[in-house]
Amino acid sequence: MRELLILEPVVKNYIWGNEYWTVSAHPHGDDIVTQGTYRGKHLSELWKEHRELFGNIEGESFPLLVKKIDSRDDLSIQVHPDNDYAFAHENGSYGKTECWYVIDAKPDGTIIIGHNAKTKEELREMIRDGRWKELLREFPVKKGDFFQIEPGTVHAIKNHTVIMEIQQNSDITYRLYDYDRVKDGKPRPLHIEKSIDVINVPHRECRTNAGDDPNRLVSCEYYTVDKYEINGSREFLQDKPFEIVSVIGGSGTIDGTSIKEGDSLIVPFAYGKYVLSGELSVLISSV
């Protein structure tokens, strides 16, 4: 099909900032096609009724979810389950493997990935005693950094950080700590026992770049993500079930359609060649 799927993001407002679900068919935020043959259709509808757009691949739901996250304050300390745990404890949901590309960060910005507990018993004790500084691994973050976040990895985006996140199509998050913040006069719910259940102990570093491709950021069971810098024009061949093009910097066009930082769109199955033009940085994701 020679027609791009241009989507209207679902905007989520949180206590810490905003999320823009730029490619989503999740029930908590289902994007709508804004133009063309399928204008007005939800992405979930296309997945159910026009699977040929996605190479007729199998699965109950569209496999990926892409977000732009803009934090004004620290996100909660959190962890995600894997598929098996989520299926058993979250009504058959997918688990959540995700990756982050840092679009922007303040000069002295930091990020949290991992913990220092050596055993589950030590983990439980440090959580019980509120020894967060000792428990959490916090280190500097800058524009252009990339992180793969596997299930069971303790993590948190800190304030004034903007990322593009590509993940499994899941909205399951366990909050381990939320800085004692309140919303509507009440603390936000925590999920201590489930968090302890799923946290990898000891912490395991996540693998990112795979192979010799200089554009490859990560390739895992659920997605492959490549990064390209466009200065002028570059032709691409879409030979996957589908590709998601996410703009992480600058502006330009894709086959004449204007795109800018923060935008994502789907290049459907059998689209063939397409051209990105302008001064822009993009992530191209596929399954």
MIKE-502075 format. One record per residue (C-alpha): residue in one letter; y, x, z. Coordinates in steps of 0.1 Angstrom, whole numbers, plus 5000, padded with zeros to 4 digits. Last residue first. Layout:
% MIKE-502075
aYXZ
...
***
This chain:
% MIKE-502075
v494050945146
s497551035133
s500851165145
i503751315125
l506451455148
v509851495131
s512851725131
l515751645109
e518351775084
g517851545054
s514951435032
l511351335040
v509351255009
y506251045006
k502951084988
g500050844990
y500450505007
a496650475009
f496650375045
p500050285061
v503050515069
i504150375102
l507650415117
s509350585146
d513150625153
g514450815183
e516551065162
k517550905129
i515950735098
s517450595066
t514950455040
g515150645007
d511550755006
i511950875042
t515650945049
g517751175071
s518751225107
g518751495133
g516151535161
i512951395174
v512251155145
s508750995148
v506550955117
i503350765125
e500450815101
f497750575090
p494050585081
k494750945070
d495551075035
q499351045036
l500551325014
f503851485024
e506851605003
r509751805018
s513451775012
g516551945025
n516152115058
i513151935074
e511552085105
y508051975111
k505851895141
d502151795140
v500351565164
t496651475163
y495351185183
y492651035204
e489851295207
c492351585207
s494551775184
v497751925196
l501052075185
r499952165149
n502752295127
p501652655128
d498152555117
d495752815130
g493552605153
a494452395183
n497852385201
t497652205234
r495052255261
c495652105295
e495352305327
r492952175352
h494052095388
p491352145414
v490651865418
n491251635389
i493051315402
v491051005395
d489850875429
i492951015447
s495150805425
k493050495430
e493350545467
i497050605467
h498250335443
l501850275453
p503849955449
r507649985445
p509349965479
k511149635486
g514849535487
d514949425451
k513749765441
v513250035468
r512850415465
d510750605490
y510650905467
d508050725445
y504750885453
l501250855440
r501950585414
y498850495393
t499750415357
i497850195332
d499850085302
s497350185276
n497450235238
q496550605240
q499550825240
i502450975220
e505551035241
m508951145228
i510951295256
v514451275271
t515151445305
h518051365327
n516051325359
k512451445362
i509351355343
a506351335366
h502751455365
v499351465383
t496651525358
g493551295361
p493751175325
e495051455302
i498751535298
q499451755267
f502851915270
f505452025245
d508752215252
g511452185225
k514352115248
k513752285282
v511652245313
p511552465345
f508652435369
e507152205395
r503552215407
l503151955435
l501351995468
e503652215488
k506852035479
w504951705484
r503751765519
g503951395528
d501351425556
r498951165541
i499451315506
m498651675519
e495651545538
r494251355509
l494551655486
e493051885512
e490051655514
k489751625476
t489552005475
k491752295463
a495152115464
n497852285444
h499052015420
g499651955383
i502551885360
i506051825374
i509051895353
t512352075359
g515852065345
d518452335352
p520152315318
k519551935315
a516751835291
d516551705256
i513951605230
v510951725251
y507751645232
w505251485255
c501551415252
e499351135264
t495751045275
k495650705292
g492550505299
y491750195279
s491649865297
g488449675305
n489849475334
e491449765352
h488749905375
a485649965354
f487350005320
a490150215335
y487550445352
d485550495320
n488550545298
d490250805319
p492750725347
h496450805347
v498450995374
q501850955389
i504751105408
s507450855402
l510150915375
d513151105386
d516550955376
r518550905344
s515350935323
d515250855286
i511750795273
k511050745236
k507650585233
v504750585209
l501550385216
l498250455198
p494950295191
f495849945177
s493549715195
e489949595194
g488749905176
e487350005142
i489250165113
n489849945082
g492150215068
f495150115088
l496849875064
e493349745055
r493249605091
h495549325079
e494849025102
k494049185136
w496049505133
l498849325114
e499049065142
s499149345169
l502149505150
h503949175154
k505048995122
g508648915115
r508849105082
y505349165068
t506249195031
g509349395037
q511649425067
t511849435105
v508249455116
i507949345152
d506849565181
d504549425209
g505549525244
h503349435274
p500649305251
h500449655235
a500949675197
s503449955201
v505350195179
t508950265191
w508450155227
y511850255239
e511850335276
n514850335298
g516050485331
w514850545367
i514850185381
y513350065348
n514649905316
k512149855288
v513249825252
v510749705226
p511349895193
e511949715160
l509449845135
i509549965099
l506149965083
l506550155050
e505449995018
r503450144990
m500050005000
***
